[in-house]
Amino acid sequence: MTTTPAPAATKSPAPPPRSVLLDPAFLRLWAGTTASGLATWALPFVLGLAVLHRDLGAAGLGLVLAARTAGFLAAVTVGGVLADRHSRRAVVLWSALAAAAAAPLLAAGLGRSLVLMTFAAALAGAGQGACRPAFQALTAETVEPARRQQANAAMTMAVRGSTLAGPTLTALLAAFLDVRTLLLGIGALWLVAALAPGKGGAVATAAEASPDAVSPSAAAAGSVADTSPRTGFRAEFLDGIREARRHPWFLAGLAALVAVIALGYSATSVALPLISRDRYGTEWVLAAAMTAYTVGALVGALVIARLRPRSQGWAAFAGLGAYGVAPLSLMLPVHPAVVVVAYAVAGVGIELFNVPWFTATQREVAPDKLARVSSLDFLVSYGLAPVGLALIAPAIGHFGVTPVLAVCAAACLLVPAAAALVPTARHFARTAPVEERAG
């Protein structure tokens, strides 16, 4: 008697992950990030209004903004260590509360005490700097690996939307409210940033993710994150640097960011107003190009929320290198529409890099060191921009606009291309994806 073997059971495909926008915990985190972004980008605009109203001089404005930048740079590394040492949610809470407390101090010092305003601006910058790496690490705690790229795209859309809507909303409110009230409104936004996010823990460590979603070393580090004894602040920060050095793709990405931010972004920031005025004789080109850049970044975030390139590192570096078209468009006497399109392309490209970069950092870096490694990213991104701006202007005055733009465009194109050749850069990972290893 023969029997017919039962058919092998077929494994049904796993359902696609639910949209991160349906997750209440992430939406609270997103609301806090959006509020902090609006507050960050509104402050310089409101202080500019104070100059127009003669409550603050031009030199005073420069001093206050410099103090904010200094506060940011001083606190971003401290915030990274604290966010790895303590609850990320608590670091977001206290740093955002510090930034909120700076708002009434700014309002009190306006027109009365430049010293008080400078101190308050430094406090605001410190709060902003301390919360950035904590927000980055809290995203990894709140969202599981399969949805993090979508989550990071939503986060960057909040930041870009803030740069687009923040000045506009502030200008509208300025028609009805005075500068002191607007400063207090910025403090209210920081209160939202402090109180809106919930506790992380949905994905407490990367070791709880699937084995294919995290490197073995990161999983091992995450499993002992809470049992290792605490060391001094300096030692913990250096430990974060050692963790960053374990990932060649991360160091290559930082080098590429240095080229694009310190050279490309700084050069275009200085040259675009000059060329808009001297070549085209109108401020419209300046406004249209900057708006196109932000809109392009929003489009890039929408695209990368769903796009999963096979070689995500190479695709990301190609996007970063696309910023080179912005200085190229300023070198030649082209139609102003070409400049606007070039800036839109640069905006798309920058987010095709940023979102996979953040996602890979959350996936590959040891969970107990994630905030410290993220703080290095923000330190480079924000710290080198003022340095580049300080050097580009004298260089343009000495060599001329076109040679400086040519060098900066070449750096934007060539340095990311060279970074893409670094081992592990192809996938932003220490090991290739499972399907590629199997193939």
C-alpha positions in Angstrom: 0.0 0.0 0.0 1.5 3.3 -1.0 0.7 6.6 0.6 1.0 10.0 -1.0 3.3 12.2 1.0 1.6 15.3 2.3 2.5 18.5 0.5 5.2 20.5 2.2 3.9 23.4 4.1 4.5 26.7 2.5 5.6 29.6 4.6 3.5 32.6 3.9 5.4 35.8 3.4 5.6 38.1 6.3 3.2 41.0 6.1 4.7 44.3 5.4 5.5 46.4 8.5 2.8 48.8 9.6 3.5 52.4 8.7 5.5 54.1 11.3 3.1 57.0 11.1 0.4 54.8 12.7 2.6 54.3 15.8 1.5 56.7 18.7 4.9 56.5 20.4 6.7 57.6 17.2 4.2 60.3 16.5 4.9 61.8 20.0 8.6 61.6 19.3 8.0 63.2 15.8 6.0 66.0 17.4 8.8 66.8 19.9 11.4 66.8 17.1 9.2 69.0 14.9 8.7 71.5 17.8 12.5 71.6 18.5 13.1 72.2 14.8 10.7 75.1 14.6 12.2 76.6 17.7 15.7 76.2 16.4 15.0 77.9 13.0 12.7 80.6 14.4 15.2 82.0 16.8 17.6 83.7 14.3 14.6 85.1 12.4 13.1 86.6 15.5 16.4 88.1 16.6 16.7 89.5 13.1 13.3 91.2 13.7 14.8 92.6 16.9 17.5 94.3 14.8 14.9 95.7 12.4 13.0 97.1 15.5 16.3 98.5 16.8 16.1 96.5 20.0 19.3 94.8 19.1 22.3 96.0 17.0 23.9 94.1 14.2 27.1 93.4 16.3 24.9 92.2 19.2 23.1 89.9 16.8 26.3 88.4 15.7 27.5 87.9 19.3 24.2 86.3 20.4 24.2 83.9 17.4 27.8 83.0 18.0 27.1 82.3 21.7 24.3 79.9 20.6 26.6 78.1 18.2 29.2 77.8 21.0 26.7 76.5 23.4 25.6 73.9 20.9 29.1 72.7 20.1 30.0 72.5 23.8 26.9 70.5 24.7 26.5 68.1 21.8 29.3 65.9 23.0 28.2 66.1 26.6 24.7 65.2 25.5 26.0 62.2 23.7 27.7 60.8 26.7 24.8 61.6 29.0 22.3 60.0 26.6 24.3 56.8 26.6 24.8 56.9 30.4 21.3 57.7 31.4 17.7 57.6 30.0 17.6 59.1 26.5 14.1 60.4 27.4 15.4 62.2 30.5 18.2 63.8 28.5 15.6 65.1 25.9 13.5 66.4 28.8 16.1 68.3 30.6 18.0 69.7 27.6 14.7 70.9 26.0 13.7 72.5 29.4 17.0 74.3 29.4 16.4 75.7 26.0 12.8 76.7 27.1 14.2 78.5 30.1 16.5 80.5 27.8 13.5 82.1 26.0 12.3 84.3 28.9 15.9 85.3 29.6 16.3 86.4 26.0 13.1 88.4 26.3 14.1 90.0 29.5 17.5 91.0 28.1 16.2 92.4 24.8 17.0 96.1 24.6 18.3 96.0 28.2 21.3 93.7 28.7 23.4 92.2 25.9 25.3 90.1 28.5 22.0 88.4 29.6 21.0 87.8 26.0 24.4 86.2 25.2 24.2 83.9 28.3 20.6 83.0 27.3 21.6 82.2 23.7 24.4 80.0 24.9 21.9 78.2 27.2 19.5 77.8 24.3 22.3 76.4 22.1 23.4 74.0 24.8 19.9 72.7 25.2 19.6 72.2 21.4 23.0 70.5 21.2 22.4 68.1 24.1 19.0 66.9 22.8 20.1 66.1 19.2 22.1 62.9 19.9 19.4 61.9 22.5 16.7 62.3 19.9 18.7 60.2 17.4 19.2 57.4 20.0 15.6 57.6 21.1 14.4 57.0 17.6 16.3 53.7 17.6 14.7 52.8 20.9 11.2 53.6 19.8 11.1 52.2 16.3 12.0 48.6 15.3 14.7 48.1 12.6 12.3 47.4 9.7 10.7 50.8 10.0 13.6 53.0 10.9 14.4 54.3 7.4 10.8 55.4 7.1 11.0 57.0 10.6 14.2 58.8 9.8 12.7 60.1 6.6 9.7 61.4 8.6 12.1 63.1 11.1 14.1 64.8 8.4 10.9 66.0 6.7 10.0 67.6 10.0 13.4 69.4 10.1 13.2 70.5 6.5 9.6 71.5 6.9 10.6 73.6 9.9 13.2 75.5 7.8 10.5 76.2 5.2 7.6 77.0 7.5 9.4 78.5 10.5 10.4 81.8 9.1 7.1 82.2 7.2 5.0 81.5 10.4 7.2 83.8 12.4 6.8 86.6 9.8 3.0 86.2 10.0 2.9 86.2 13.8 5.2 89.2 13.8 2.4 91.2 12.2 0.4 90.8 15.4 2.9 90.1 18.2 6.0 91.9 19.4 9.5 90.4 19.5 9.4 89.5 23.2 6.2 87.6 22.8 7.7 85.7 19.9 10.6 84.8 22.0 8.3 83.4 24.7 6.5 81.4 21.9 9.9 79.8 21.1 10.1 78.8 24.7 6.7 77.2 24.4 7.9 75.2 21.4 10.8 73.9 23.5 8.3 72.9 26.2 6.5 70.8 23.6 9.8 69.2 22.6 10.5 68.4 26.3 7.1 66.9 27.1 5.8 65.4 23.9 8.1 62.3 23.5 7.3 59.2 25.5 9.6 56.7 26.9 11.7 54.6 24.6 12.0 50.9 25.0 9.9 49.4 22.2 13.3 48.4 20.8 15.5 48.8 23.8 18.7 47.5 22.1 19.7 46.4 18.7 20.4 42.9 20.1 16.6 42.4 20.1 16.4 43.0 16.4 16.7 40.2 13.8 20.3 38.9 13.4 20.3 40.3 9.8 19.4 43.8 11.0 22.5 44.4 13.2 26.1 43.5 13.1 27.1 40.8 15.6 29.5 43.1 17.4 26.7 45.7 17.9 24.4 43.0 19.3 27.0 41.7 21.7 27.7 45.2 22.9 24.0 45.9 23.4 23.6 42.8 25.5 26.0 44.1 28.1 25.2 47.8 27.9 23.6 47.9 31.3 26.1 45.6 33.2 29.4 47.3 32.4 30.7 49.7 35.1 30.6 53.4 34.4 33.9 55.2 33.8 34.8 58.9 33.6 33.3 61.3 31.2 36.4 61.6 29.1 36.9 57.8 28.9 33.3 57.3 27.8 33.6 59.9 25.1 36.8 58.3 23.8 35.1 55.0 23.9 32.5 56.5 21.5 35.3 57.6 19.2 36.7 54.0 19.3 33.3 52.7 18.4 33.1 55.1 15.4 36.5 54.0 14.2 35.3 50.4 14.1 33.1 51.4 11.2 35.2 52.5 8.1 32.0 53.5 6.3 31.2 56.0 9.1 34.6 57.6 9.0 34.4 57.8 5.2 31.0 59.5 5.5 32.3 62.0 8.0 35.1 62.9 5.6 32.6 63.4 2.8 30.4 65.5 5.0 33.4 67.7 5.8 34.0 68.4 2.1 30.4 69.1 1.3 29.6 71.2 4.4 32.9 73.1 5.0 33.5 73.7 1.3 30.4 73.2 -0.9 27.7 74.5 1.5 29.9 77.3 2.8 30.9 78.4 -0.7 27.4 78.5 -2.1 26.1 80.3 1.1 28.6 83.1 0.4 28.5 83.1 -3.4 24.8 82.8 -4.0 23.8 86.2 -2.6 26.7 87.8 -4.5 25.8 86.2 -7.8 22.1 86.8 -7.3 22.8 90.5 -6.9 25.7 91.0 -9.4 24.8 88.6 -12.2 21.1 88.6 -12.2 20.4 91.9 -10.5 17.6 90.6 -8.3 17.1 88.9 -4.9 14.6 86.5 -6.5 17.3 84.0 -7.5 18.6 83.9 -3.9 15.1 83.2 -2.4 14.0 80.8 -5.2 17.2 78.7 -5.0 17.1 78.4 -1.2 13.4 77.5 -1.3 14.1 74.9 -4.1 16.8 73.4 -2.0 14.4 72.8 0.9 11.6 71.6 -1.3 14.1 69.2 -3.0 15.1 67.9 0.4 11.5 67.2 1.2 11.1 65.3 -2.1 14.3 63.4 -1.4 13.0 62.3 2.1 9.7 61.2 0.5 11.6 59.1 -2.1 14.0 57.5 0.4 11.2 56.6 2.8 10.3 53.7 0.5 13.4 53.3 -1.8 15.8 50.5 -0.7 18.8 50.6 -3.1 20.7 47.3 -3.3 24.0 49.1 -2.6 22.6 51.7 -0.2 26.0 53.2 0.7 27.0 53.8 -2.9 23.6 55.3 -3.6 23.9 57.6 -0.5 27.3 58.8 -1.5 26.1 59.5 -5.0 23.3 61.6 -3.5 25.8 63.5 -1.3 28.0 64.2 -4.3 25.0 65.6 -6.2 25.5 68.8 -4.0 28.3 69.6 -6.4 25.8 70.7 -9.0 25.0 73.8 -6.9 28.4 75.4 -7.1 28.7 74.3 -10.7 25.5 76.2 -11.6 26.9 79.4 -10.0 30.2 79.2 -12.0 28.6 79.8 -15.4 26.3 82.5 -16.8 23.3 80.2 -17.1 19.6 81.1 -16.9 18.5 81.6 -13.3 16.1 78.6 -13.7 19.2 76.4 -14.1 20.4 77.6 -10.7 17.1 76.9 -9.1 16.9 73.4 -10.5 20.5 72.7 -9.4 19.7 73.6 -5.9 16.6 71.4 -6.0 18.8 68.5 -7.2 21.2 69.2 -4.4 18.4 69.1 -1.9 17.1 65.8 -3.1 20.6 64.4 -3.0 21.4 65.5 0.5 18.4 63.5 1.9 19.2 60.5 -0.2 22.4 60.5 1.9 21.1 61.6 5.3 18.3 59.1 5.8 20.3 55.9 5.0 23.2 57.4 7.0 21.1 57.8 10.1 19.5 54.5 9.6 22.8 52.7 9.2 24.2 54.4 12.3 21.2 53.1 14.3 21.6 49.6 12.9 25.4 49.1 13.0 26.7 51.1 16.0 26.6 49.4 19.4 23.4 50.5 21.1 25.1 51.6 24.3 27.4 54.0 22.3 24.8 55.2 19.7 24.3 58.7 21.2 28.1 59.3 21.5 28.7 58.3 17.9 25.7 60.4 16.7 27.2 63.4 18.6 30.3 63.1 16.6 28.2 63.4 13.4 26.4 66.5 14.7 29.7 68.0 16.0 31.2 67.7 12.5 28.1 68.9 10.7 27.5 72.0 12.8 31.1 72.7 13.9 32.7 72.9 10.5 30.0 75.1 8.9 31.1 78.3 10.7 34.8 77.5 10.0 34.0 77.1 6.3 32.1 80.3 6.2 34.9 82.1 7.9 37.5 80.9 5.3 35.4 81.0 2.1 34.7 84.7 2.2 38.4 85.7 2.3 39.2 83.1 -0.3 36.6 84.5 -2.7 38.0 88.0 -2.1 41.5 86.9 -2.9 41.1 84.4 -5.7 37.7 85.3 -7.1 34.3 83.6 -7.1 34.8 81.2 -10.0 38.1 79.6 -8.9 36.8 79.0 -5.4 33.5 77.6 -6.7 35.4 75.3 -9.1 37.5 73.9 -6.2 34.5 73.4 -4.0 32.5 71.7 -6.7 35.3 69.3 -7.4 35.6 68.5 -3.7 31.8 67.8 -3.5 32.0 65.5 -6.4 35.3 63.7 -5.8 35.5 63.2 -2.0 32.1 61.3 -1.8 33.3 59.2 -4.8 36.5 58.4 -2.9 34.6 57.7 0.3 32.5 55.1 -1.6 35.6 53.1 -2.3 36.3 52.6 1.4 35.7 49.0 2.6 32.2 48.5 4.0 31.0 51.8 2.3 29.0 50.0 -0.3 26.3 48.8 2.1 27.0 51.1 5.1 27.6 47.9 7.0 30.5 45.7 8.3 29.0 42.7 6.5 27.1 42.4 3.2 23.4 41.7 3.2 22.3 38.1 3.6 20.9 37.8 0.0 24.2 39.1 -1.4 26.3 36.7 0.7 24.0 33.8 -0.4 24.3 34.9 -4.1 
